[in-house]
Amino acid sequence: MEGAKANGIDGAVPEHVKEERLARFMAKQADISAARLQSKIGKTIDVLIDEVDEEGAIARSRVNSLQQGQGRSTNGHDPSRKPSISPRAS
């Protein structure tokens, strides 16, 4: 962090090393997220609808992750496999 006293301590990690570590971490997290999202395809989950428009719906699952339906897709999903959100009786 700019201006932090710790920046002056001997052995501080160089900025380029920090950036490389962050990039590796973010790439690994993207792989984990993609696998988790892939595992949800074809499954039925309970959601709370946030928004509905002519393109479809945006909803949240119990773990507060966004779910999209009727043609909206998140990165890493095949848009030809359109998820659907159907009402369910309580």
Residue pairs with C-beta under 8 A, 6 or more apart in sequence:
1 7
6 12
34 76
37 74
37 76
37 77
38 76
41 77
41 81
41 83
45 61
45 62
45 67
46 61
46 62
46 88
47 59
47 60
47 61
47 67
47 85
48 59
48 60
49 57
49 58
49 59
49 85
50 57
50 58
50 59
50 60
51 57
51 58
52 58
55 70
55 71
55 72
56 68
56 69
56 70
56 71
56 72
56 85
57 68
57 69
57 70
57 85
58 66
58 67
58 68
58 69
58 72
59 66
59 67
59 68
59 69
59 85
60 66
60 67
61 67
66 74
67 83
67 85
68 74
68 83
69 82
69 83
69 84
69 85
70 82
70 83
70 84
70 85
71 79
71 82
73 79
73 82
73 83
